C-alpha cells in the first residue's frame, strides 16, 4: 500500500506539473543545462532553430501572431467577439490580462530566440572554428539577437538586455533603457554586416538582410545619413531589384475560380504566391521564412482564416441567413474561393477608402483585391441568391470587408477545399520596404524630393499615379498599401513615435511619451474603430496614449524575484520603477552584488 501511495503522489505531481507548464508563461530565465553545443555542426543546427523562429510569427495554426502588430495599431482591429480578444485596451491590456495574448507570446518567443543566440555568442569562440567560420556564425547569432531586441524595445519599451549565455538559474534581471539597447544592437549589426555571407540558401540570413536590419537600427537612433547609406548599399548593388515582370507559377486551382480573371494576373499576384517567394529569380526577396508543405518543421497556418470575414454568416434584408459555408458545386462556391474566415483582422474605413484614391493601382486590381462590392448571397435557397450584400442587413463588422486576395487566400495542399489553412513561405524583408525606409530617412532630413522619389519607385511598379510630394503620414499609408500584413506595423509606428519624442518634434518628448505621442495620434487619424469607440459584443474599441507600449506581464516581474523589471509606464506597477540601466555590459545597478 505504501508503494501505491507513493506512485499516486508521483502521478498527481506529474499531472499538476503538466498543467502548470501548459498554463503558465515561461519566466525570464535562461538556464539551459541541456545545451551541449561543442562543434560547428551544433552551432549550425542552432542557427537553423533561430531561422525557424522567424516563421513562428506568421506560422501560427490559429490566431496568427502578426495580428497583434496590425490590430494594435492604425489600420485594423480584431473583429472576433470579446472574451479572449482585445478590443478595449484600457480594460483588457493589463499586466495580468489574457486577452492581449500576443504580448506574452511575443515576449516568450523573443527571449527564447535571444537565449539561443547567446548560446552561440558565448560558446562559438571556444570551439574549433576557422576565423571566417567564427565570424560568420557570430554574425548570424548577432543578427537574430538584434532582430528580436529591435522588436522588444518597440513593443515594450525598456527591457532587460542579456549579453551572454546564462548557465545557471537567474532571477535577478534588471531593466535596460530602450536607447541603450538600440545603441548596442546597432553596434552589433555593424559588426554582423561585415561577416554575413552574400549568398545563402532561402531562409538563411545574408548580408542584405543584415543591412536591412541595420537600416532600421540607424533610423531608431536618429542616424539618418547612415540609414540612407546602408539602405543604398542593397538598393544599388545590382543584385536586388523590384519585380516588374511576371514570374514563377500560379497554382492551377486558382485558374478555375470564378472570382478571378485568367487575363488579370500580374506581377503583384506572382510576387505573393507561396511557391514564388523563395525563387532565385525573385530579385525582390531578401529574407523569407521557410514553411513549405510536407517538409520537416512546416506548419499549416490559419492566415486566410484569421484575416478573412465571416461572410458565410451574412443575412439578407429579411433577416434570414442567406450565405452558406457548404459546397453546393455552383459558381458561387464561395467557401472554396474565399475560405471560412473568422474576422480577426477588420480594416478601418480609411484603409478601405485608400483604394479609391487611384483605381489604376495594381494592388487593387481584380485578382489582387476582393472589394466589398463583390460579396454576394450564395445560398441557393435564399430569395436573394446571387445578389450583392445589402449594407443595411450587415449587423456584425466581421461579416463584410475587403481583403488583399493575392496575399491572404491560399490553396490548402492537404485537400481541404476551404481556403483557411495552408503552408507558405513568408517575406520577412523584401526590397520594396527598403525603398520606403530610405524614403523615411530622407523625410527626417527634410529632403522631400528624394523621399518622394523613393515612394514613387514603389508606386511606379504598382502602376499607381506618381505623387508630387510626400509627408510622414503618406509614407506610412504607402507602407500599408504595399506591406499589408507583411511588416510588423505596430513596431514601425512606435519606432517613429520614439524618434519624434527623442527629437522633441511637434511637441512630443520622451518625458511625456506615454501621455502624448505620434503613435496614438496616428491611430486616431486613421482608425475609426478607436476614434468612435465602436461597440463590438460587450466591449468598445478603446486605445489611450500609453498603449504606445505593451505591458510587461506580472508573471515575469514576480518570478524575477531577486532583481527588478520595470513595468511599462501607464500600467499598474510602474509606480515602483527604478532608473533603467544605460550600459548593456552592466547587468545590475551600481553598488549591488
C-alpha positions as CSV (number, residue, x, y, z in Angstrom):
1,X,0.0,0.0,0.0
2,X,2.9,2.3,0.8
3,X,4.3,1.7,-2.7
4,X,0.9,2.5,-4.3
5,X,0.6,5.6,-2.2
6,X,4.0,7.0,-3.5
7,X,3.0,6.1,-7.0
8,X,-0.2,8.0,-6.6
9,X,1.6,11.1,-5.2
10,X,4.1,11.0,-8.1
11,X,1.3,10.7,-10.7
12,X,-0.6,13.7,-9.1
13,X,2.6,15.8,-9.2
14,X,3.2,14.9,-12.8
15,X,-0.3,15.8,-13.9
16,X,-0.2,19.1,-11.9
17,X,3.2,19.9,-13.3
18,X,2.0,19.4,-16.9
19,X,-1.0,21.6,-16.2
20,X,1.2,24.4,-14.8
21,X,3.6,24.1,-17.7
22,X,0.7,24.4,-20.1
23,X,-1.0,27.4,-18.5
24,X,1.9,29.5,-17.1
25,X,4.1,31.6,-19.4
26,X,7.8,30.9,-19.4
27,X,9.6,33.0,-16.8
28,X,12.5,35.2,-17.9
29,X,15.1,32.6,-17.0
30,X,17.8,31.5,-19.4
31,X,19.1,28.4,-17.6
32,X,19.5,25.7,-20.3
33,X,21.7,22.9,-19.0
34,X,20.6,20.7,-21.9
35,X,22.7,22.8,-24.3
36,X,25.9,20.9,-25.2
37,X,27.0,22.5,-28.4
38,X,30.6,21.8,-28.8
39,X,31.3,21.9,-32.6
40,X,30.3,23.7,-35.8
41,X,27.5,21.2,-36.6
42,X,25.9,22.1,-33.3
43,X,26.2,25.8,-34.0
44,X,24.8,25.4,-37.5
45,X,21.9,23.4,-36.0
46,X,21.1,26.2,-33.5
47,X,21.2,28.7,-36.4
48,X,18.6,26.7,-38.2
49,X,16.5,26.9,-35.0
50,X,16.9,30.6,-34.9
51,X,15.9,30.9,-38.6
52,X,12.8,28.8,-37.9
53,X,11.8,31.2,-35.1
54,X,11.2,33.8,-37.7
55,X,8.4,31.6,-39.1
56,X,6.6,31.4,-35.8
57,X,5.4,35.0,-36.0
58,X,3.4,34.2,-39.2
59,X,3.1,30.5,-38.8
60,X,0.5,30.1,-36.0
61,X,-2.0,27.3,-36.6
62,X,-4.8,29.5,-35.3
63,X,-4.5,33.2,-34.3
64,X,-1.6,34.5,-36.4
65,X,0.8,36.3,-34.1
66,X,1.3,39.1,-36.6
67,X,-2.4,40.1,-35.9
68,X,-1.2,41.8,-32.8
69,X,1.1,44.0,-34.7
70,X,-1.7,45.1,-37.0
71,X,-4.8,45.1,-34.8
72,X,-2.9,47.1,-32.1
73,X,-2.2,49.9,-34.5
74,X,-3.7,52.3,-37.0
75,X,-5.4,50.3,-39.8
76,X,-7.2,47.2,-38.4
77,X,-8.9,45.7,-35.4
78,X,-9.7,42.2,-34.3
79,X,-13.4,41.7,-35.0
80,X,-13.9,38.5,-33.1
81,X,-16.2,38.5,-30.1
82,X,-14.8,39.7,-26.8
83,X,-13.8,37.2,-24.2
84,X,-10.4,36.2,-25.4
85,X,-9.8,39.0,-27.9
86,X,-8.5,42.6,-27.3
87,X,-10.9,45.4,-28.1
88,X,-10.7,47.8,-25.1
89,X,-7.1,48.4,-24.3
90,X,-7.8,50.2,-21.1
91,X,-9.6,47.2,-19.6
92,X,-8.1,44.3,-21.5
93,X,-4.4,45.2,-21.8
94,X,-3.0,45.0,-18.3
95,X,-0.1,43.2,-16.6
96,X,-2.5,40.4,-15.6
97,X,-4.8,40.1,-18.6
98,X,-5.0,37.3,-21.1
99,X,-7.0,38.9,-23.9
100,X,-3.8,40.6,-25.2
101,X,-2.3,37.2,-25.8
102,X,0.2,38.4,-28.4
103,X,2.0,40.4,-25.8
104,X,3.1,37.4,-23.8
105,X,3.7,35.2,-26.9
106,X,6.0,37.8,-28.5
107,X,7.9,38.2,-25.2
108,X,8.4,34.5,-24.8
109,X,9.3,34.0,-28.5
110,X,11.8,36.9,-28.4
111,X,13.6,35.8,-25.3
112,X,13.7,32.2,-26.3
113,X,15.5,33.3,-29.5
114,X,17.8,35.6,-27.6
115,X,18.7,32.7,-25.3
116,X,19.6,30.6,-28.3
117,X,21.6,33.3,-30.0
118,X,23.5,33.9,-26.7
119,X,24.5,30.2,-26.6
120,X,26.3,30.7,-29.9
121,X,27.8,34.1,-28.9
122,X,29.2,32.7,-25.7
123,X,30.4,29.3,-26.9
124,X,31.5,29.8,-30.5
125,X,34.8,31.4,-29.6
126,X,35.6,28.3,-27.5
127,X,35.2,25.6,-30.2
128,X,37.3,24.7,-33.1
129,X,36.4,27.0,-36.0
130,X,38.4,28.9,-38.6
131,X,38.4,32.7,-38.3
132,X,35.9,33.0,-41.2
133,X,33.6,30.4,-39.7
134,X,33.7,32.1,-36.3
135,X,32.9,35.5,-37.8
136,X,30.0,34.1,-39.8
137,X,28.4,32.2,-37.0
138,X,28.8,35.1,-34.7
139,X,27.3,37.5,-37.3
140,X,24.2,35.3,-37.7
141,X,23.7,35.0,-33.9
142,X,24.0,38.7,-33.5
143,X,21.5,39.3,-36.3
144,X,18.9,37.2,-34.5
145,X,19.6,38.7,-31.1
146,X,19.4,42.2,-32.6
147,X,16.3,41.3,-34.6
148,X,14.3,40.4,-31.5
149,X,15.6,43.2,-29.3
150,X,14.6,45.6,-32.1
151,X,11.1,44.2,-31.8
152,X,11.1,44.1,-28.0
153,X,12.1,47.8,-27.4
154,X,9.4,48.9,-29.8
155,X,6.8,46.7,-28.3
156,X,7.5,47.0,-24.6
157,X,10.0,50.0,-24.3
158,X,12.7,49.4,-21.7
159,X,13.6,45.7,-21.3
160,X,16.4,43.7,-19.8
161,X,19.4,43.2,-22.1
162,X,21.1,39.8,-21.8
163,X,24.5,39.9,-23.3
164,X,25.7,36.3,-22.8
165,X,24.5,32.8,-22.2
166,X,23.0,32.2,-18.8
167,X,24.4,28.9,-17.4
168,X,22.6,28.7,-14.0
169,X,19.2,29.7,-12.8
170,X,19.0,33.5,-12.8
171,X,16.2,35.5,-11.2
172,X,17.9,38.9,-10.8
173,X,17.4,40.7,-14.2
174,X,17.3,44.4,-14.4
175,X,15.8,46.7,-17.0
176,X,17.9,48.5,-19.6
177,X,16.7,51.6,-21.4
178,X,15.5,51.2,-24.9
179,X,18.1,53.7,-26.1
180,X,20.9,51.7,-24.6
181,X,19.6,48.5,-26.2
182,X,19.2,50.3,-29.6
183,X,22.7,51.6,-29.4
184,X,24.0,48.2,-28.6
185,X,22.2,46.3,-31.3
186,X,23.3,48.9,-33.8
187,X,27.0,48.3,-33.0
188,X,26.4,44.5,-33.1
189,X,24.8,44.8,-36.5
190,X,27.7,47.0,-37.8
191,X,29.9,44.0,-37.0
192,X,27.5,41.4,-38.3
193,X,27.0,43.1,-41.7
194,X,30.7,42.7,-42.4
195,X,30.7,39.0,-42.0
196,X,27.3,37.8,-43.0
197,X,27.5,35.8,-46.3
198,X,26.3,37.4,-49.5
199,X,24.7,34.3,-50.9
200,X,22.8,31.8,-48.8
201,X,20.1,29.2,-49.1
202,X,16.5,30.5,-48.8
203,X,15.6,31.1,-45.2
204,X,19.1,31.8,-44.0
205,X,20.4,35.3,-43.2
206,X,22.5,37.1,-45.7
207,X,24.4,40.4,-45.8
208,X,21.5,42.2,-47.4
209,X,19.2,41.2,-44.5
210,X,21.8,42.5,-42.1
211,X,21.9,45.8,-43.9
212,X,18.1,45.9,-43.8
213,X,18.0,45.5,-40.0
214,X,20.9,47.9,-39.6
215,X,19.0,50.5,-41.6
216,X,16.1,50.2,-39.1
217,X,18.5,50.4,-36.2
218,X,20.1,53.6,-37.7
219,X,16.7,55.1,-38.1
220,X,15.8,54.3,-34.5
221,X,18.9,56.1,-33.1
222,X,18.4,59.1,-35.5
223,X,21.4,58.4,-37.7
224,X,19.6,59.2,-40.8
225,X,22.6,59.6,-43.1
226,X,23.8,56.2,-42.1
227,X,20.4,54.7,-42.6
228,X,20.3,56.1,-46.2
229,X,23.8,54.8,-46.9
230,X,23.1,51.3,-45.5
231,X,19.8,51.0,-47.5
232,X,21.5,52.3,-50.6
233,X,24.2,49.5,-50.3
234,X,21.4,47.0,-51.0
235,X,19.3,49.1,-53.4
236,X,22.2,50.0,-55.6
237,X,24.3,46.8,-55.5
238,X,22.8,45.3,-58.7
239,X,21.8,42.0,-57.0
240,X,18.3,43.2,-56.0
241,X,15.5,44.8,-57.9
242,X,11.8,45.2,-57.7
243,X,10.0,42.6,-59.7
244,X,8.3,44.3,-62.7
245,X,7.6,41.3,-64.9
246,X,5.5,38.2,-64.3
247,X,7.4,35.2,-62.9
248,X,7.0,31.9,-61.2
249,X,3.8,29.8,-61.2
250,X,0.2,30.1,-60.1
251,X,-1.5,27.1,-58.5
252,X,-3.9,25.6,-61.0
253,X,-6.8,25.7,-58.6
254,X,-6.9,29.5,-58.8
255,X,-7.3,29.3,-62.6
256,X,-10.7,27.6,-62.1
257,X,-12.1,30.2,-59.6
258,X,-15.0,32.3,-61.0
259,X,-13.9,35.2,-58.7
260,X,-10.6,35.5,-60.6
261,X,-10.0,36.6,-64.2
262,X,-7.5,34.5,-66.0
263,X,-6.4,37.6,-68.0
264,X,-5.9,39.7,-65.0
265,X,-2.9,38.0,-63.2
266,X,0.0,40.4,-62.8
267,X,3.4,40.7,-61.2
268,X,2.0,41.6,-57.8
269,X,-0.1,38.4,-58.0
270,X,3.1,36.4,-58.7
271,X,5.1,38.2,-56.0
272,X,2.8,36.9,-53.3
273,X,2.1,33.3,-54.4
274,X,3.6,30.9,-51.9
275,X,5.6,29.0,-54.4
276,X,7.3,32.1,-55.8
277,X,8.6,33.8,-52.7
278,X,11.8,31.9,-52.4
279,X,12.6,31.5,-56.1
280,X,16.0,32.5,-57.2
281,X,14.5,34.6,-59.9
282,X,12.7,36.7,-57.3
283,X,15.1,39.6,-57.1
284,X,12.9,41.4,-54.6
285,X,13.1,38.9,-51.7
286,X,15.8,39.5,-49.2
287,X,14.8,37.3,-46.3
288,X,12.0,34.7,-46.4
289,X,10.9,32.4,-43.6
290,X,10.5,28.9,-44.8
291,X,7.3,27.0,-44.4
292,X,6.7,24.5,-47.2
293,X,4.2,21.7,-47.4
294,X,5.3,18.3,-46.4
295,X,8.7,19.3,-45.1
296,X,10.2,18.8,-41.7
297,X,9.1,21.6,-39.3
298,X,6.4,23.0,-41.7
299,X,3.2,24.2,-40.1
300,X,-0.3,24.5,-41.6
301,X,-1.2,28.1,-40.8
302,X,-4.5,29.9,-40.5
303,X,-3.6,33.1,-42.3
304,X,-6.7,33.1,-44.6
305,X,-9.0,32.1,-41.7
306,X,-7.7,34.8,-39.4
307,X,-7.8,37.7,-41.9
308,X,-11.0,37.0,-44.0
309,X,-14.5,38.0,-43.0
310,X,-17.4,35.8,-41.7
311,X,-19.2,36.4,-44.9
312,X,-20.9,33.0,-44.5
313,X,-23.0,34.4,-41.6
314,X,-24.4,37.3,-43.6
315,X,-28.2,37.8,-43.6
316,X,-30.4,39.2,-46.3
317,X,-32.9,42.1,-46.0
318,X,-35.5,39.8,-44.5
319,X,-33.1,38.9,-41.7
320,X,-32.6,35.4,-42.9
321,X,-29.2,33.9,-43.2
322,X,-28.5,34.0,-47.0
323,X,-25.0,32.6,-47.1
324,X,-23.6,29.2,-46.6
325,X,-20.3,27.6,-45.9
326,X,-21.4,24.4,-47.6
327,X,-20.2,23.4,-51.1
328,X,-23.2,23.2,-53.5
329,X,-20.9,22.9,-56.5
330,X,-22.2,26.1,-58.0
331,X,-20.4,29.1,-59.5
332,X,-20.9,30.8,-56.1
333,X,-18.8,28.3,-54.3
334,X,-17.5,31.0,-52.0
335,X,-16.3,28.6,-49.3
336,X,-13.6,27.4,-51.7
337,X,-12.8,30.7,-53.2
338,X,-12.8,32.9,-50.0
339,X,-12.3,30.4,-47.3
340,X,-14.2,30.3,-44.0
341,X,-12.9,33.4,-42.3
342,X,-13.4,34.3,-38.7
343,X,-12.9,38.1,-38.9
344,X,-9.8,38.6,-36.8
345,X,-8.5,41.5,-39.0
346,X,-11.1,44.1,-39.9
347,X,-9.6,47.1,-41.8
348,X,-10.6,50.6,-40.9
349,X,-12.7,52.8,-43.1
350,X,-9.6,54.9,-44.0
351,X,-7.7,51.9,-45.2
352,X,-10.7,50.8,-47.3
353,X,-11.1,54.2,-48.8
354,X,-7.4,54.4,-49.9
355,X,-8.4,52.1,-52.7
356,X,-10.4,54.8,-54.4
357,X,-7.5,57.2,-54.5
358,X,-6.1,55.5,-57.5
359,X,-8.2,52.9,-59.4
360,X,-5.2,52.0,-61.6
361,X,-3.1,50.8,-58.7
362,X,-2.3,47.1,-59.3
363,X,-2.6,46.4,-55.6
364,X,-6.3,46.9,-56.1
365,X,-6.7,45.0,-59.4
366,X,-9.5,42.5,-59.9
367,X,-7.4,39.5,-58.8
368,X,-5.3,41.1,-56.1
369,X,-8.1,42.8,-54.2
370,X,-11.6,41.4,-53.3
371,X,-13.7,44.5,-52.8
372,X,-16.9,44.7,-50.8
373,X,-19.0,45.1,-53.9
374,X,-18.1,41.5,-54.9
375,X,-19.7,39.7,-52.0
376,X,-23.0,38.1,-52.9
377,X,-25.5,35.9,-51.2
378,X,-24.6,32.4,-52.1
379,X,-27.2,30.1,-50.5
380,X,-29.4,28.7,-53.4
381,X,-32.4,28.5,-51.1
382,X,-32.3,32.3,-50.5
383,X,-34.6,34.7,-52.3
384,X,-31.6,37.0,-52.6
385,X,-29.3,34.3,-54.1
386,X,-26.6,35.9,-56.3
387,X,-27.4,39.4,-55.3
388,X,-24.8,41.7,-53.6
389,X,-24.8,42.2,-49.9
390,X,-27.2,44.8,-48.6
391,X,-25.3,47.1,-46.3
392,X,-28.4,47.7,-44.1
393,X,-28.5,44.0,-43.4
394,X,-25.0,43.6,-42.1
395,X,-25.1,43.5,-38.3
396,X,-21.6,42.4,-37.4
397,X,-18.4,44.2,-38.5
398,X,-16.8,40.8,-39.1
399,X,-19.1,39.8,-41.9
400,X,-18.2,42.2,-44.7
401,X,-14.9,43.9,-45.5
402,X,-12.4,43.8,-48.4
403,X,-9.3,41.6,-48.4
404,X,-6.0,41.6,-50.2
405,X,-6.8,38.4,-52.1
406,X,-3.3,37.8,-53.6
407,X,-1.8,37.9,-50.1
408,X,-4.4,36.3,-47.9
409,X,-6.1,33.4,-49.8
410,X,-4.1,30.2,-50.2
411,X,-4.8,26.8,-51.6
412,X,-4.7,24.1,-48.9
413,X,-2.5,21.3,-50.2
414,X,-4.0,18.8,-47.8
415,X,-7.1,18.6,-49.9
416,X,-9.4,20.8,-47.7
417,X,-11.4,22.9,-50.1
418,X,-11.8,25.7,-47.6
419,X,-9.0,28.2,-48.2
420,X,-8.4,28.9,-44.5
421,X,-5.2,27.0,-43.7
422,X,-2.1,26.4,-45.7
423,X,1.7,26.3,-45.6
424,X,3.6,29.1,-47.2
425,X,6.9,30.8,-47.2
426,X,6.6,34.4,-45.9
427,X,8.5,37.6,-46.6
428,X,10.5,38.9,-43.6
429,X,12.3,41.5,-45.6
430,X,11.8,42.5,-49.3
431,X,13.2,45.3,-51.3
432,X,10.0,47.4,-51.6
433,X,10.1,48.0,-47.8
434,X,13.8,49.1,-48.0
435,X,12.8,51.8,-50.5
436,X,10.2,53.1,-48.1
437,X,12.6,53.0,-45.2
438,X,15.1,55.1,-47.2
439,X,12.2,57.4,-48.1
440,X,11.5,57.9,-44.4
441,X,15.2,58.6,-43.7
442,X,15.2,61.3,-46.4
443,X,12.0,62.8,-44.9
444,X,13.6,63.1,-41.5
445,X,16.4,65.0,-43.1
446,X,14.0,67.3,-44.9
447,X,14.9,66.0,-48.3
448,X,11.3,65.7,-49.6
449,X,12.3,65.3,-53.3
450,X,14.4,62.2,-52.6
451,X,11.8,60.9,-50.2
452,X,9.1,61.3,-52.8
453,X,11.3,59.7,-55.5
454,X,11.7,56.5,-53.4
455,X,8.0,56.3,-52.7
456,X,7.3,56.7,-56.4
457,X,9.6,53.8,-57.2
458,X,7.3,51.5,-55.3
459,X,4.2,53.2,-56.7
460,X,5.5,53.0,-60.3
461,X,5.9,49.3,-60.0
462,X,2.3,49.1,-59.0
463,X,1.3,51.3,-61.9
464,X,-0.1,53.8,-59.5
465,X,-0.2,57.5,-60.1
466,X,3.1,59.1,-59.1
467,X,2.8,61.8,-56.3
468,X,4.4,65.2,-56.2
469,X,5.4,65.3,-52.6
470,X,5.1,63.0,-49.5
471,X,5.0,63.5,-45.8
472,X,5.4,61.0,-43.0
473,X,1.7,60.1,-42.9
474,X,1.8,59.4,-46.7
475,X,4.9,57.2,-46.3
476,X,3.1,55.1,-43.8
477,X,-0.1,55.0,-45.9
478,X,2.1,53.7,-48.7
479,X,3.7,51.1,-46.3
480,X,0.2,49.8,-45.6
481,X,-0.7,49.6,-49.3
482,X,2.5,47.8,-50.1
483,X,3.2,45.8,-47.0
484,X,-0.3,44.9,-45.8
485,X,0.0,42.1,-43.2
486,X,3.7,41.6,-44.0
487,X,5.7,44.0,-41.9
488,X,5.3,44.5,-38.1
489,X,3.1,47.5,-38.2
490,X,2.9,48.5,-34.5
491,X,6.7,48.1,-34.2
492,X,7.4,50.6,-37.0
493,X,4.8,53.1,-35.8
494,X,6.2,53.1,-32.3
495,X,9.7,53.5,-33.7
496,X,8.6,56.7,-35.4
497,X,6.9,57.8,-32.2
498,X,10.2,57.3,-30.3
499,X,12.2,59.2,-32.9
500,X,9.7,62.1,-32.7
501,X,10.0,62.2,-28.9
502,X,13.8,61.9,-29.0
503,X,14.0,64.9,-31.4
504,X,11.3,66.9,-29.5
505,X,9.4,67.2,-32.8
506,X,5.9,68.5,-33.0
507,X,5.5,68.8,-29.2
508,X,6.5,65.2,-28.4
509,X,9.0,64.5,-25.8
510,X,10.5,61.4,-24.1
511,X,9.3,62.6,-20.7
512,X,5.7,62.6,-21.9
513,X,6.0,59.6,-24.3
514,X,3.1,57.7,-22.6
515,X,0.8,60.6,-22.4
516,X,1.4,62.3,-25.8
517,X,2.9,60.5,-28.7
518,X,2.8,60.3,-32.5
519,X,1.7,56.6,-32.4
520,X,-1.5,57.4,-30.6
521,X,-2.2,60.5,-32.7
522,X,-1.6,58.5,-35.9
523,X,-4.1,55.8,-34.8
524,X,-6.7,58.4,-34.1
525,X,-6.2,59.9,-37.6
526,X,-6.6,56.5,-39.3
527,X,-8.7,54.0,-37.2
528,X,-12.3,55.0,-36.9
529,X,-13.0,52.0,-34.6
530,X,-10.9,53.6,-31.8
531,X,-12.0,57.2,-32.7
532,X,-15.7,56.4,-32.5
533,X,-15.2,53.7,-29.8
534,X,-17.4,51.3,-31.7
535,X,-19.1,48.6,-29.7
536,X,-18.4,45.1,-30.7
537,X,-20.0,42.5,-28.4
538,X,-19.6,43.6,-24.8
539,X,-16.6,45.9,-25.3
540,X,-15.9,49.1,-27.2
541,X,-12.7,49.6,-29.1
542,X,-10.6,52.0,-27.0
543,X,-7.0,53.0,-27.0
544,X,-5.1,55.5,-24.9
545,X,-1.7,57.2,-25.4
546,X,0.2,54.9,-23.0
547,X,-0.7,51.9,-25.2
548,X,2.2,53.0,-27.4
549,X,4.0,50.3,-25.4
550,X,2.6,47.0,-24.2
551,X,2.7,45.9,-20.5
552,X,5.2,43.5,-19.1
553,X,3.3,40.7,-17.6
554,X,3.2,40.4,-13.9
555,X,4.2,36.8,-14.0
556,X,7.6,37.8,-15.4
557,X,8.1,40.6,-12.9
558,X,7.1,38.4,-10.0
559,X,9.3,35.4,-11.0
560,X,12.3,37.8,-11.3
561,X,12.3,37.8,-7.5
562,X,15.9,38.8,-6.9
563,X,16.1,41.7,-9.4
564,X,13.8,44.4,-10.7
565,X,11.9,44.6,-14.1
566,X,10.3,47.9,-14.6
567,X,6.7,48.0,-15.7
568,X,5.9,50.0,-18.8
569,X,4.8,53.5,-17.7
570,X,1.0,53.9,-17.6
571,X,0.3,50.4,-16.3
572,X,-0.3,49.3,-12.7
573,X,3.1,48.6,-11.0
574,X,5.0,51.3,-12.9
575,X,5.0,53.5,-9.8
576,X,7.8,51.2,-8.4
577,X,10.1,51.6,-11.4
578,X,13.7,52.4,-10.8
579,X,16.1,54.1,-13.3
580,X,16.9,51.7,-16.1
581,X,20.5,50.6,-16.8
582,X,22.1,52.5,-19.5
583,X,25.1,50.3,-20.1
584,X,24.4,46.9,-21.8
585,X,27.5,45.5,-20.3
586,X,26.1,46.1,-16.9
587,X,23.6,43.6,-15.5
588,X,22.6,45.3,-12.2
589,X,22.7,48.8,-10.7
590,X,26.0,50.1,-9.2
591,X,26.6,49.1,-5.6
592,X,24.6,45.8,-5.9
593,X,26.3,42.5,-5.6
